Amino acid sequence: MKLTTQSQRAIMAMMALALHSGRKVLRLSTLAGEQGISLSYMEQLFYHLRHAELVEGIRGPGGGYRLGRPASHISIAEIVEAIESAHDDEVEEDKINQHPEIDKMLSVLDQQVYSFLDGISLESLVGKHKKPEIKFRPGNTARIIARMFPARGSNGGGVLPQPA
């Protein structure tokens, strides 16, 4: 179990989706811009996340991506595994079994790291950072705006006093 730059980027993207779960979807271009990476790199990450069913793509003019299931049911290990499984196949082909004892120890270590990351849910990472969603109703919008910009002065004529 490795935590490469790609895995880290995928975790950050999944955290962004979890933080924006109140919205319907997020565009990859928005996520890429927020993380300062190219859109094509983000598309590669989401290819693997989509095939692992961690995210789902919504097509159309208002399309984008959202979590494939609730953040509480997605572990960090699943995200890392989705990204790294493609690379593991390449590494296994190049690997020559010169030290079977060391390979066995590393395998046990990989299993322990996986177990640790499997115990961390996406929701536990973003839970304390979620901002409460403000729901606007048409009747309350004017009142909310009025509270944001209170009238200065109480001269009743609606004319603000001029500075001296």
C-alpha positions in Angstrom: 0.0 0.0 0.0 1.7 3.2 -1.2 0.6 6.8 -0.7 1.9 8.3 -3.9 1.3 11.9 -5.2 -1.6 10.5 -7.3 -3.2 8.9 -4.2 -2.8 12.1 -2.3 -4.4 14.1 -5.1 -7.3 11.6 -5.4 -7.9 11.8 -1.6 -7.9 15.6 -1.8 -10.4 15.5 -4.7 -12.6 13.1 -2.9 -12.5 15.4 0.2 -13.6 18.3 -2.0 -16.5 16.3 -3.3 -17.5 15.4 0.3 -17.2 19.0 1.4 -19.5 20.1 -1.5 -22.0 17.2 -1.0 -24.8 19.8 -0.6 -24.4 20.7 -4.3 -25.5 18.4 -6.9 -22.2 17.9 -8.7 -18.8 19.4 -9.1 -17.0 19.8 -12.5 -13.6 18.4 -12.9 -12.3 21.7 -14.2 -13.3 23.3 -10.9 -11.6 20.5 -8.9 -8.4 20.7 -11.0 -8.3 24.5 -10.6 -8.8 24.3 -6.8 -5.9 21.8 -6.6 -3.7 23.6 -9.1 -3.3 20.6 -11.4 -4.2 20.0 -15.1 -7.6 18.9 -16.2 -6.2 15.9 -18.0 -4.4 14.7 -14.8 -7.7 15.0 -12.9 -9.5 13.1 -15.6 -7.0 10.2 -15.2 -7.6 10.1 -11.5 -11.4 10.1 -11.9 -11.2 7.4 -14.5 -9.9 5.0 -11.7 -12.3 6.4 -9.0 -15.2 6.0 -11.3 -14.3 2.4 -12.2 -14.0 1.7 -8.4 -17.5 3.1 -8.1 -16.3 5.7 -5.6 -17.7 8.6 -7.7 -20.4 8.8 -10.3 -20.4 11.1 -13.3 -23.5 13.1 -14.3 -23.7 14.0 -18.0 -25.2 17.0 -19.5 -24.9 20.8 -19.3 -25.1 20.8 -15.5 -22.9 17.7 -15.3 -20.0 16.8 -13.2 -19.1 14.3 -10.5 -20.4 13.5 -7.1 -19.6 10.8 -4.5 -20.7 7.3 -5.5 -22.0 6.6 -2.0 -22.1 8.5 1.3 -18.7 9.8 2.6 -19.2 7.7 5.7 -19.1 4.5 3.6 -15.9 5.4 1.7 -12.6 4.6 3.3 -9.2 6.2 2.5 -7.9 2.7 1.7 -10.5 2.3 -1.0 -9.4 5.6 -2.7 -5.7 4.6 -2.5 -6.4 1.1 -3.8 -8.4 2.5 -6.7 -5.5 4.7 -7.8 -2.7 2.4 -7.0 -4.1 -0.9 -8.4 -3.4 0.2 -11.9 0.3 0.9 -11.0 0.6 -2.3 -9.0 0.1 -4.4 -12.1 3.0 -2.6 -13.8 5.3 -2.9 -10.8 4.6 -6.7 -10.5 5.7 -7.3 -14.1 9.0 -5.5 -13.5 9.6 -7.1 -10.1 12.1 -9.9 -9.8 11.7 -12.1 -6.8 15.3 -11.8 -5.5 14.5 -11.5 -1.7 11.4 -13.5 -0.8 11.8 -12.9 2.9 11.9 -9.1 2.5 8.9 -9.3 0.0 6.9 -11.2 2.7 7.7 -8.6 5.4 6.7 -5.8 3.0 3.5 -7.6 2.2 2.6 -7.9 5.9 3.4 -4.2 6.3 1.2 -3.3 3.3 -1.6 -5.2 4.9 -1.2 -3.3 8.2 -1.2 0.0 6.4 -4.3 -1.0 4.4 -6.0 -1.9 7.7 -5.2 1.4 9.2 -6.4 3.4 6.2 -9.5 1.3 5.9 -10.5 2.5 9.4 -10.5 6.1 8.3 -13.7 7.2 6.5 -13.8 10.1 4.1 -16.5 11.7 6.4 -14.2 11.6 9.4 -11.6 13.7 7.5 -14.1 16.3 6.3 -16.7 16.2 9.0 -15.3 19.0 11.2 -14.6 21.2 8.1 -18.1 21.0 6.7 -19.9 24.3 6.7 -23.6 24.3 7.3 -25.6 24.8 4.2 -27.7 28.0 4.2 -31.0 27.4 2.6 -32.7 30.4 1.0 -36.4 30.6 0.5 -37.8 33.2 -1.8 -39.7 35.0 1.0 -36.6 35.2 3.2 -34.1 36.4 0.7 -35.0 40.1 1.0 -34.9 39.9 4.8 -31.4 38.3 4.7 -30.1 40.9 2.3 -31.6 43.7 4.5 -29.8 42.3 7.5 -26.5 42.1 5.6 -26.7 45.8 4.7 -28.6 47.6 7.5 -29.8 51.1 6.7 -27.6 53.8 8.3 -29.2 56.7 10.0 -32.8 57.0 11.0 -33.9 60.1 9.2 -36.9 58.3 7.7 -36.4 59.8 4.3 -34.2 57.1 3.0 -31.4 59.6 2.4 -28.1 58.8 4.0 -26.4 61.5 6.0 -23.4 63.1 4.2 -20.0 63.0 5.9 -18.9 66.3 7.5 
